[in-house]
């Protein structure tokens, strides 16, 4: 386990001891990348995510009270909320709402949650598209399951996290982020059918390739972005097309020929949104075939095409994201690059040859800083397992 994990564990442990009286359970809860399949999850389509080696570490313990006392290390902020009286109010701080929403969903399901103490901190950049929100939800759920012996399956935890974000935070996300947080495996990506929740693992083990994230340092809040607008636009397209073909529940059920046949009846913006989603679903299917064949250049071509669709049809990119993709296109050894996440800021994800990493990093940082007066942060990510309990013995050799 990386030295950083050991250091982070120590920080969370020290902060917990300083504030509370008991010995906590520790949970590691990772961020995620999505190699391809963006804005398809809430359209009941396909995605290809993986958990990565950027994490939150939670320390959590029962406190024999009726409230939760929570401390966020990275923000140096504390928050207290009641766990069992049903009066769940949103916090202006923002981050507590993901935790409150989880507790609300559990109590709505008639699962009693006594008071608890919690400290968490990590290295997942907030707002960068690496799903720090699902890491918050997933980490808390694992911790609550451990300390209160809850009877929750992995799928239960993913669904509770998603519903908390939908209903309490107000972001109409799909289940991809929470699913990757729960079901991630070392050196495996997950092809997830967001309708049935059936999934398959695909190997991603090439030692000569790297997954590299380039962070624009442009931050956006999903709840205040146009994320929910895009979802409504897709639903508008579905409503019209349902008049012409039985069995259409979402864009997952719409073929490109059917969409194009009725293009003139759709608002041009709605048409572009729908066309992108259908094409992106097809790209995920093709990308998985490329993984099976170990054809990474072909996989990369799907990534370039995905970004073009996100930029031109779905219109959720930004000039900073586009510029990072343009830089990547000029560098030898880059197989593919695209924006990742909801958009309007955050990161690009890049698939590159390991020997090109040094030149790639240097060129991205220099050219981005020259244009925008600030560096683009570059992270090399490793695909790792999903959320889990961390025992101190696991860290002793780190």
C-alpha positions as CSV (number, residue, x, y, z in Angstrom):
1,X,0.0,0.0,0.0
2,X,1.3,3.4,-0.9
3,X,3.1,5.6,1.6
4,X,0.5,8.3,1.1
5,X,-2.2,5.8,2.3
6,X,-0.1,5.2,5.5
7,X,0.3,9.0,6.1
8,X,-3.4,9.7,5.5
9,X,-4.4,6.9,7.8
10,X,-2.2,8.4,10.5
11,X,-3.7,11.9,10.1
12,X,-7.2,10.6,10.3
13,X,-6.3,8.5,13.3
14,X,-4.7,11.4,15.1
15,X,-7.6,13.7,14.4
16,X,-10.1,11.1,15.6
17,X,-8.2,10.6,18.9
18,X,-8.0,14.3,19.4
19,X,-11.7,14.8,19.2
20,X,-13.4,11.6,20.4
21,X,-13.1,9.1,23.1
22,X,-13.4,5.7,21.3
23,X,-11.3,3.6,18.9
24,X,-12.7,3.8,15.4
25,X,-13.1,1.5,12.5
26,X,-11.2,2.7,9.4
27,X,-12.5,2.5,5.9
28,X,-10.8,3.3,2.5
29,X,-13.2,4.7,-0.1
30,X,-11.8,5.4,-3.6
31,X,-12.6,7.9,-6.3
32,X,-13.2,6.6,-9.8
33,X,-12.4,7.2,-13.4
34,X,-14.7,6.4,-16.3
35,X,-12.7,5.3,-19.3
36,X,-15.7,5.9,-21.7
37,X,-19.4,6.2,-21.5
38,X,-20.2,9.7,-20.2
39,X,-23.8,10.9,-19.5
40,X,-25.1,7.4,-20.5
41,X,-25.8,6.1,-17.0
42,X,-28.9,8.1,-16.3
43,X,-30.1,7.1,-19.8
44,X,-30.0,3.4,-18.8
45,X,-27.0,2.9,-21.1
46,X,-23.5,1.5,-20.6
47,X,-20.4,2.8,-18.8
48,X,-16.9,1.6,-18.3
49,X,-15.6,2.9,-14.9
50,X,-13.0,1.7,-12.4
51,X,-12.0,2.6,-8.8
52,X,-8.6,4.3,-8.5
53,X,-5.8,4.9,-6.1
54,X,-7.2,8.3,-4.9
55,X,-9.1,7.8,-1.7
56,X,-10.9,9.1,1.3
57,X,-10.0,7.5,4.6
58,X,-12.8,7.3,7.3
59,X,-12.5,6.8,11.0
60,X,-15.9,6.0,12.4
61,X,-17.2,4.8,15.8
62,X,-20.5,4.7,17.7
63,X,-20.9,7.5,20.3
64,X,-24.0,6.4,22.3
65,X,-25.7,9.7,21.4
66,X,-28.5,10.6,19.1
67,X,-26.4,12.7,16.7
68,X,-23.5,12.4,14.3
69,X,-20.4,14.4,15.0
70,X,-18.3,14.7,11.8
71,X,-15.0,16.4,11.0
72,X,-13.6,16.9,7.5
73,X,-9.8,17.0,7.8
74,X,-9.1,18.7,4.4
75,X,-11.6,21.5,5.0
76,X,-10.9,21.7,8.7
77,X,-14.7,21.9,9.3
78,X,-17.0,20.1,11.8
79,X,-20.7,19.4,11.6
80,X,-23.3,17.8,13.9
81,X,-26.6,16.4,12.8
82,X,-29.3,14.3,14.5
83,X,-29.5,10.7,13.2
84,X,-32.8,9.5,14.4
85,X,-35.4,12.2,14.7
86,X,-36.3,12.4,11.0
87,X,-35.6,16.1,10.8
88,X,-32.8,16.2,8.2
89,X,-31.9,19.7,7.2
90,X,-29.4,20.6,4.5
91,X,-26.1,22.3,5.4
92,X,-24.8,25.4,3.8
93,X,-21.3,23.8,4.0
94,X,-22.3,21.4,1.2
95,X,-20.2,18.3,2.0
96,X,-22.3,17.2,5.0
97,X,-25.3,16.8,2.8
98,X,-23.9,13.7,1.2
99,X,-23.6,12.1,4.7
100,X,-26.9,13.4,5.9
101,X,-28.6,12.0,2.8
102,X,-27.2,8.6,3.4
103,X,-28.5,8.5,7.0
104,X,-31.9,9.8,5.8
105,X,-32.1,7.0,3.2
106,X,-31.3,4.4,5.8
107,X,-33.9,5.6,8.3
108,X,-36.5,5.9,5.5
109,X,-35.8,2.2,4.9
110,X,-36.5,1.6,8.6
111,X,-32.9,1.0,9.5
112,X,-32.2,2.6,12.8
113,X,-28.9,4.6,12.9
114,X,-27.7,5.5,16.4
115,X,-25.3,8.3,16.9
116,X,-21.7,8.1,15.6
117,X,-18.5,10.0,15.4
118,X,-16.6,10.3,12.1
119,X,-13.4,11.8,10.8
120,X,-12.4,11.7,7.1
121,X,-9.8,13.1,4.8
122,X,-8.2,12.2,1.5
123,X,-6.6,13.1,-1.8
124,X,-9.6,13.1,-4.2
125,X,-9.7,16.5,-5.8
126,X,-13.2,18.0,-5.2
127,X,-15.0,19.0,-8.3
128,X,-12.5,17.4,-10.7
129,X,-14.8,14.6,-11.9
130,X,-13.3,11.8,-9.8
131,X,-16.5,11.4,-7.8
132,X,-15.5,12.5,-4.4
133,X,-19.3,12.6,-3.6
134,X,-19.7,8.8,-4.2
135,X,-16.5,8.2,-2.1
136,X,-18.2,10.2,0.8
137,X,-21.4,8.2,0.5
138,X,-19.6,4.8,0.0
139,X,-17.2,5.3,2.8
140,X,-19.9,6.3,5.3
141,X,-22.0,3.3,4.3
142,X,-19.2,0.9,4.8
143,X,-18.4,2.4,8.1
144,X,-22.0,2.3,9.3
145,X,-22.3,-1.3,8.2
146,X,-19.3,-2.2,10.2
147,X,-20.0,-0.4,13.5
148,X,-23.8,-1.2,13.5
149,X,-23.7,-4.6,11.8
150,X,-26.2,-3.5,9.1
151,X,-27.5,-6.1,6.7
152,X,-26.7,-4.3,3.4
153,X,-25.5,-6.0,0.3
154,X,-22.9,-4.3,-1.9
155,X,-25.7,-3.4,-4.4
156,X,-27.8,-2.0,-1.5
157,X,-24.9,0.4,-0.6
158,X,-24.6,1.6,-4.2
159,X,-28.3,2.2,-4.5
160,X,-28.5,4.0,-1.1
161,X,-25.6,6.3,-2.1
162,X,-27.2,7.2,-5.4
163,X,-30.6,7.8,-3.9
164,X,-29.1,10.0,-1.2
165,X,-27.5,12.2,-3.9
166,X,-30.7,12.3,-6.0
167,X,-33.1,13.0,-3.2
168,X,-31.2,15.0,-0.6
169,X,-28.4,16.7,-2.4
170,X,-30.5,17.2,-5.5
171,X,-28.2,15.9,-8.2
172,X,-30.0,13.5,-10.6
173,X,-26.9,11.3,-11.1
174,X,-27.0,7.7,-12.3
175,X,-25.6,4.8,-10.3
176,X,-22.2,4.5,-12.0
177,X,-20.1,6.4,-9.4
178,X,-21.5,4.5,-6.4
179,X,-21.3,1.2,-8.3
180,X,-17.6,1.7,-9.1
181,X,-16.9,2.7,-5.5
182,X,-18.5,-0.6,-4.3
183,X,-17.6,-3.1,-7.0
184,X,-14.1,-1.9,-8.2
185,X,-11.4,-4.5,-8.5
186,X,-7.6,-4.3,-8.9
187,X,-6.5,-4.0,-12.6
188,X,-10.1,-4.4,-13.8
189,X,-12.6,-2.0,-15.4
190,X,-16.4,-2.6,-15.1
191,X,-18.7,-2.7,-18.0
192,X,-22.0,-1.8,-16.3
193,X,-25.4,-2.0,-17.8
194,X,-27.1,0.9,-16.0
195,X,-30.6,-0.5,-16.6
196,X,-30.3,-4.1,-15.4
197,X,-27.1,-3.4,-13.3
198,X,-25.6,-6.5,-14.8
199,X,-21.8,-6.1,-15.1
200,X,-18.7,-7.7,-16.4
201,X,-15.0,-7.1,-15.6
202,X,-12.5,-6.5,-18.3
203,X,-8.7,-6.7,-17.7
204,X,-6.7,-3.5,-17.8
205,X,-3.2,-4.7,-16.9
206,X,-0.8,-3.4,-19.6
207,X,2.3,-2.4,-17.7
208,X,3.4,-0.2,-20.7
209,X,0.3,2.0,-20.6
210,X,-0.8,4.6,-18.1
211,X,-4.1,6.2,-17.3
212,X,-3.3,9.9,-16.7
213,X,-5.7,12.6,-15.4
214,X,-5.1,16.3,-16.3
215,X,-7.0,18.6,-13.9
216,X,-8.0,22.0,-15.3
217,X,-8.5,23.3,-11.8
218,X,-11.8,24.7,-13.0
219,X,-14.3,23.7,-10.4
220,X,-18.1,23.3,-10.8
221,X,-20.9,22.1,-8.6
222,X,-23.0,19.4,-10.2
223,X,-26.1,20.6,-8.4
224,X,-25.8,24.1,-10.0
225,X,-24.5,23.0,-13.4
226,X,-26.5,22.1,-16.4
227,X,-26.4,18.4,-15.6
228,X,-30.0,18.2,-14.7
229,X,-31.0,20.2,-17.8
230,X,-29.2,17.6,-20.0
231,X,-31.2,14.8,-18.3
232,X,-34.5,16.6,-19.1
233,X,-33.5,17.1,-22.7
234,X,-32.9,13.4,-23.1
235,X,-36.3,12.7,-21.6
236,X,-37.9,15.1,-24.0
237,X,-36.5,13.1,-26.9
238,X,-37.7,9.8,-25.4
239,X,-41.2,11.2,-25.0
240,X,-41.5,12.0,-28.7
241,X,-40.0,8.8,-30.0
242,X,-42.3,6.7,-27.8
243,X,-45.1,7.7,-30.1
244,X,-43.4,5.8,-33.0
245,X,-42.1,2.6,-31.4
246,X,-43.4,0.5,-28.6
247,X,-41.0,-0.6,-25.8
248,X,-39.0,2.6,-25.6
249,X,-38.2,3.4,-22.0
250,X,-35.0,5.4,-22.5
251,X,-32.5,6.4,-25.1
252,X,-31.0,2.9,-24.5
253,X,-33.9,1.6,-26.7
254,X,-33.5,4.1,-29.5
255,X,-31.5,3.3,-32.7
256,X,-29.8,6.0,-34.7
257,X,-32.0,5.3,-37.8
258,X,-35.1,5.8,-35.7
259,X,-33.8,9.0,-34.2
260,X,-32.7,10.4,-37.6
261,X,-36.0,9.5,-39.1
262,X,-37.8,11.9,-36.7
263,X,-35.0,14.6,-36.6
264,X,-37.3,17.3,-38.0
265,X,-39.8,16.8,-35.2
266,X,-37.2,17.3,-32.4
267,X,-35.8,20.6,-31.2
268,X,-32.3,20.7,-32.7
269,X,-30.7,20.9,-29.3
270,X,-32.6,17.9,-28.0
271,X,-31.7,16.0,-31.2
272,X,-28.0,16.6,-30.6
273,X,-28.2,15.4,-27.0
274,X,-30.0,12.2,-28.0
275,X,-27.6,11.5,-30.9
276,X,-24.6,11.8,-28.7
277,X,-26.0,9.4,-26.1
278,X,-26.9,6.7,-28.6
279,X,-23.5,7.0,-30.3
280,X,-21.7,6.9,-26.9
281,X,-23.5,3.7,-25.9
282,X,-22.2,2.2,-29.2
283,X,-18.7,3.4,-28.4
284,X,-18.7,1.6,-25.0
285,X,-19.7,-1.6,-26.7
286,X,-16.9,-1.2,-29.3
287,X,-14.4,-0.2,-26.6
288,X,-15.0,-3.4,-24.7
289,X,-14.4,-5.4,-27.9
290,X,-11.1,-3.6,-28.3
291,X,-10.1,-4.5,-24.7
292,X,-10.8,-8.1,-25.4
293,X,-8.6,-7.9,-28.4
294,X,-5.9,-5.9,-26.5
295,X,-6.2,-3.3,-29.3
296,X,-5.5,-0.2,-27.2
297,X,-5.0,2.2,-30.2
298,X,-8.5,1.4,-31.3
299,X,-9.7,1.9,-27.7
300,X,-8.1,5.3,-27.8
301,X,-9.9,6.3,-31.0
302,X,-13.1,5.7,-29.2
303,X,-12.0,8.1,-26.5
304,X,-11.2,10.9,-29.0
305,X,-14.6,10.4,-30.6
306,X,-16.3,10.5,-27.2
307,X,-14.7,13.9,-26.5
308,X,-15.8,15.3,-29.8
309,X,-19.4,14.2,-29.0
310,X,-19.3,15.7,-25.5
311,X,-17.9,19.0,-27.0
312,X,-20.1,19.4,-30.0
313,X,-23.3,17.4,-29.4
314,X,-23.8,17.3,-25.6
315,X,-22.0,20.6,-25.1
316,X,-20.7,19.9,-21.6
317,X,-17.0,20.6,-22.3
318,X,-15.1,23.8,-21.7
319,X,-12.4,25.7,-23.4
320,X,-9.9,24.4,-20.8
321,X,-10.9,20.8,-21.3
322,X,-10.8,21.2,-25.1
323,X,-7.3,22.7,-24.9
324,X,-6.0,19.8,-22.8
325,X,-7.4,17.3,-25.4
326,X,-5.8,19.4,-28.2
327,X,-2.4,19.3,-26.4
328,X,-2.7,15.5,-26.0
329,X,-3.4,15.1,-29.7
330,X,0.0,16.7,-30.5
331,X,2.0,14.3,-28.3
332,X,3.4,11.0,-29.6
333,X,2.4,8.0,-27.5
334,X,-1.0,9.3,-26.6
335,X,-3.7,6.7,-27.6
336,X,-6.7,8.7,-26.6
337,X,-7.9,11.7,-24.5
338,X,-11.3,13.0,-23.5
339,X,-13.0,15.0,-20.8
340,X,-14.4,13.0,-18.0
341,X,-17.3,13.5,-15.6
342,X,-20.3,15.8,-15.8
343,X,-18.2,18.5,-17.6
344,X,-17.8,22.3,-17.5
345,X,-14.5,21.8,-15.7
346,X,-12.6,19.0,-13.9
347,X,-10.3,16.5,-15.6
348,X,-9.4,14.9,-18.9
349,X,-8.5,11.2,-18.9
350,X,-5.7,10.1,-21.2
351,X,-4.4,6.7,-22.2
352,X,-0.7,6.9,-23.0
353,X,2.4,4.9,-23.4
354,X,4.5,4.7,-20.2
355,X,7.6,6.0,-22.0
356,X,5.7,9.1,-23.1
357,X,4.6,10.0,-19.6
358,X,7.5,12.4,-18.8
359,X,7.2,14.4,-22.1
360,X,3.4,14.4,-21.8
361,X,3.4,15.8,-18.3
362,X,5.9,18.5,-19.1
363,X,4.2,19.6,-22.2
364,X,0.7,19.7,-20.6
365,X,1.9,21.7,-17.7
366,X,3.9,24.2,-19.7
367,X,1.3,24.8,-22.5
368,X,-1.6,25.0,-20.1
369,X,0.2,27.5,-17.8
370,X,1.2,29.6,-20.8
371,X,-2.4,29.9,-21.9
372,X,-4.3,30.1,-18.6
373,X,-1.7,31.4,-16.2
374,X,-2.0,28.4,-13.8
375,X,-0.8,24.8,-14.0
376,X,-2.8,21.8,-15.0
377,X,-2.4,19.2,-12.3
378,X,-1.3,15.8,-13.7
379,X,-2.1,12.6,-11.8
380,X,-1.1,9.1,-12.8
381,X,-3.8,6.7,-11.7
382,X,-3.8,3.0,-10.9
383,X,-6.9,1.0,-11.0
384,X,-7.6,-0.5,-7.6
385,X,-10.3,-2.2,-5.6
386,X,-13.4,-0.6,-4.3
387,X,-14.2,0.5,-0.8
388,X,-13.0,-1.7,2.1
389,X,-12.2,-1.8,5.8
390,X,-8.6,-0.9,6.5
391,X,-6.8,-2.7,9.3
392,X,-3.7,-1.2,10.8
393,X,-1.7,-4.4,10.0
394,X,-2.3,-3.7,6.3
395,X,-0.4,-0.4,6.7
396,X,2.6,-1.6,8.7
397,X,4.7,-2.5,5.6
398,X,3.7,0.5,3.5
